[in-house]
Amino acid sequence: MSHKDSEEKVSRRDVLKTAGASAAAGCLAGGCAPGGSASPGQNRAPGQTPASEKVTGSRVVTHRVVSADVVVVGGGMAGLTAAIAAARNGASVVLVHDRLMLGGNCSSEVRLHIKGADGSGAGKKTDARESGIIEELRLEEAAKNPQRSYSVWDLVMYEWVKREPRILLLLNSHCCGAGMASHDRIGEVLVSRPGTEDLFTVRARQYVDCTGDGRLGAEAGAEFRMGREAQSKYGESMAPPAGRPQAAGQLDPHDHPPV
Ligand SMILES: Cc1cc2nc3c(=O)[nH]c(=O)nc-3n(C[C@H](O)[C@H](O)[C@H](O)COP(=O)(O)OP(=O)(O)OC[C@H]3O[C@@H](n4cnc5c(N)ncnc54)[C@H](O)[C@@H]3O)c2cc1C
């Protein structure tokens, strides 16, 4: 490789890294992961090994190994609160999220309101509120985001995660596989971040599936079902009498006949 080629290769990769740090705000690209590797249980931030070999079948994708106490896959409300809670309790955490911003269904991409406990807003019927980290976020948003801009809300969630030094945040990163340590224990997950041409193997003691639709469980070979179960399945009086195939968000032709 000529000197010029080498310069071009380095600069191309640097450009990708810079773009990854600013657009995806990935910690590895932005340099917020500590150097060297850390083993699970060391009560510190996750560690990564130095970039290792190129991935078989690709001349450009780099394989990296990251270890932590906890891996959370999916950065919606479930995932980001799980990651923050684990970090506050001393665990090193890798939070893997396949979108550019956190929040899942309540991010600026989808824009659902968080209203599980209280039914807040015009239809408020109770004084109950979400508590814990959700309430922290909502109080912060009340102070910082009086215009209720969803882009500012994205930043509030991002800031809350980035305040935790034990969390390594991998945005724009898709969990696409799981390696099993035994027949019923996950040993590692495979994560692809095409925007920076990186492939990660992430190892941890605990794996948390917050993908909203159970992708990690499915990758691990767990049994699953889809749709709405019948009352009889779990003895739930408010479930429909008969099971139906629709998942959350899909209109049910029984309730919404075609017009
Ligand atoms: C149509 C509809 C309307 C709703 N309306 C409301 C409402 O008004 N108020 C309310 O409180 N609730 C509402 N809900 C329910 C609410 O959206 C869910 O309860 C909530 O989003 C669940 O949060 P979550 O973090 O589990 O999942 P999600 O919000 O789905 O977050 C999971 C995230 O994981 C990411 N992910 C998935 N697979 C991978 C992978 N392989 N690798 C990396 N990341 C991955 C996804 O991109 C997603 O962003 C509604 C749901 C639907 C479908």
The ligand as an SDF file (V2000), in Angstrom:
LIG
                    3D

 53 58  0  0  0  0  0  0  0  0999 V2000
  -49.5050    2.0890   18.1560 C   0  0  0  0  0  0  0  0  0  0  0  0
  -49.0940    2.1690   19.6100 C   0  0  0  0  0  0  0  0  0  0  0  0
  -49.5640    3.2080   20.3880 C   0  0  0  0  0  0  0  0  0  0  0  0
  -49.1570    3.3220   21.7260 C   0  0  0  0  0  0  0  0  0  0  0  0
  -49.5610    4.3990   22.4550 N   0  0  0  0  0  0  0  0  0  0  0  0
  -49.0450    4.6170   23.6760 C   0  0  0  0  0  0  0  0  0  0  0  0
  -49.2850    5.8420   24.3740 C   0  0  0  0  0  0  0  0  0  0  0  0
  -49.9360    6.7560   23.8630 O   0  0  0  0  0  0  0  0  0  0  0  0
  -48.7880    5.9600   25.6260 N   0  0  0  0  0  0  0  0  0  0  0  0
  -48.0550    4.9690   26.2050 C   0  0  0  0  0  0  0  0  0  0  0  0
  -47.6210    5.1530   27.3360 O   0  0  0  0  0  0  0  0  0  0  0  0
  -47.7820    3.8230   25.5720 N   0  0  0  0  0  0  0  0  0  0  0  0
  -48.2430    3.6270   24.3130 C   0  0  0  0  0  0  0  0  0  0  0  0
  -47.9460    2.4810   23.6340 N   0  0  0  0  0  0  0  0  0  0  0  0
  -47.1720    1.4480   24.2940 C   0  0  0  0  0  0  0  0  0  0  0  0
  -45.7010    1.8770   24.3770 C   0  0  0  0  0  0  0  0  0  0  0  0
  -45.2850    2.2700   23.0860 O   0  0  0  0  0  0  0  0  0  0  0  0
  -44.8910    0.7080   24.8520 C   0  0  0  0  0  0  0  0  0  0  0  0
  -45.4010    0.2480   26.0800 O   0  0  0  0  0  0  0  0  0  0  0  0
  -43.4500    1.1440   25.0810 C   0  0  0  0  0  0  0  0  0  0  0  0
  -42.9230    1.7450   23.9260 O   0  0  0  0  0  0  0  0  0  0  0  0
  -42.6250   -0.0550   25.4010 C   0  0  0  0  0  0  0  0  0  0  0  0
  -41.2980    0.3930   25.5750 O   0  0  0  0  0  0  0  0  0  0  0  0
  -40.1010   -0.5570   25.2450 P   0  0  0  0  0  0  0  0  0  0  0  0
  -38.8490    0.1580   25.6470 O   0  0  0  0  0  0  0  0  0  0  0  0
  -40.3760   -1.8990   25.8270 O   0  0  0  0  0  0  0  0  0  0  0  0
  -40.1590   -0.8030   23.6560 O   0  0  0  0  0  0  0  0  0  0  0  0
  -39.9080    0.2090   22.4040 P   0  0  0  0  0  0  0  0  0  0  0  0
  -40.4010    1.5840   22.6880 O   0  0  0  0  0  0  0  0  0  0  0  0
  -40.4550   -0.5210   21.2520 O   0  0  0  0  0  0  0  0  0  0  0  0
  -38.3120    0.2610   22.3320 O   0  0  0  0  0  0  0  0  0  0  0  0
  -37.5380   -0.8350   21.9040 C   0  0  0  0  0  0  0  0  0  0  0  0
  -36.3810   -0.2920   21.0750 C   0  0  0  0  0  0  0  0  0  0  0  0
  -35.4870   -1.3650   20.8110 O   0  0  0  0  0  0  0  0  0  0  0  0
  -34.9480   -1.1740   19.5370 C   0  0  0  0  0  0  0  0  0  0  0  0
  -34.5480   -2.4760   18.9970 N   0  0  0  0  0  0  0  0  0  0  0  0
  -35.3660   -3.4600   18.5190 C   0  0  0  0  0  0  0  0  0  0  0  0
  -34.6410   -4.5010   18.0850 N   0  0  0  0  0  0  0  0  0  0  0  0
  -33.3320   -4.1680   18.2870 C   0  0  0  0  0  0  0  0  0  0  0  0
  -32.1010   -4.8430   18.0190 C   0  0  0  0  0  0  0  0  0  0  0  0
  -32.0820   -6.0730   17.4560 N   0  0  0  0  0  0  0  0  0  0  0  0
  -30.9440   -4.2070   18.3300 N   0  0  0  0  0  0  0  0  0  0  0  0
  -30.9480   -2.9640   18.8860 C   0  0  0  0  0  0  0  0  0  0  0  0
  -32.1000   -2.2900   19.1740 N   0  0  0  0  0  0  0  0  0  0  0  0
  -33.2690   -2.8890   18.8670 C   0  0  0  0  0  0  0  0  0  0  0  0
  -36.0850   -0.5650   18.6970 C   0  0  0  0  0  0  0  0  0  0  0  0
  -35.5980    0.2600   17.6460 O   0  0  0  0  0  0  0  0  0  0  0  0
  -36.8320    0.2730   19.7410 C   0  0  0  0  0  0  0  0  0  0  0  0
  -36.4810    1.6340   19.6260 O   0  0  0  0  0  0  0  0  0  0  0  0
  -48.3220    2.3240   22.2920 C   0  0  0  0  0  0  0  0  0  0  0  0
  -47.8430    1.2880   21.4930 C   0  0  0  0  0  0  0  0  0  0  0  0
  -48.2140    1.2090   20.1730 C   0  0  0  0  0  0  0  0  0  0  0  0
  -47.6540    0.0960   19.3080 C   0  0  0  0  0  0  0  0  0  0  0  0
  1  2  1  0
  2  3  1  0
  2 52  2  0
  3  4  2  0
  4  5  1  0
  4 50  1  0
  5  6  2  0
  6  7  1  0
  6 13  1  0
  7  8  2  0
  7  9  1  0
  9 10  1  0
 10 11  2  0
 10 12  1  0
 12 13  2  0
 13 14  1  0
 14 15  1  0
 14 50  1  0
 15 16  1  0
 16 17  1  0
 16 18  1  0
 18 19  1  0
 18 20  1  0
 20 21  1  0
 20 22  1  0
 22 23  1  0
 23 24  1  0
 24 25  2  0
 24 26  1  0
 24 27  1  0
 27 28  1  0
 28 29  2  0
 28 30  1  0
 28 31  1  0
 31 32  1  0
 32 33  1  0
 33 34  1  0
 33 48  1  0
 34 35  1  0
 35 36  1  0
 35 46  1  0
 36 37  1  0
 36 45  1  0
 37 38  2  0
 38 39  1  0
 39 40  1  0
 39 45  2  0
 40 41  1  0
 40 42  2  0
 42 43  1  0
 43 44  2  0
 44 45  1  0
 46 47  1  0
 46 48  1  0
 48 49  1  0
 50 51  2  0
 51 52  1  0
 52 53  1  0
M  END
$$$$
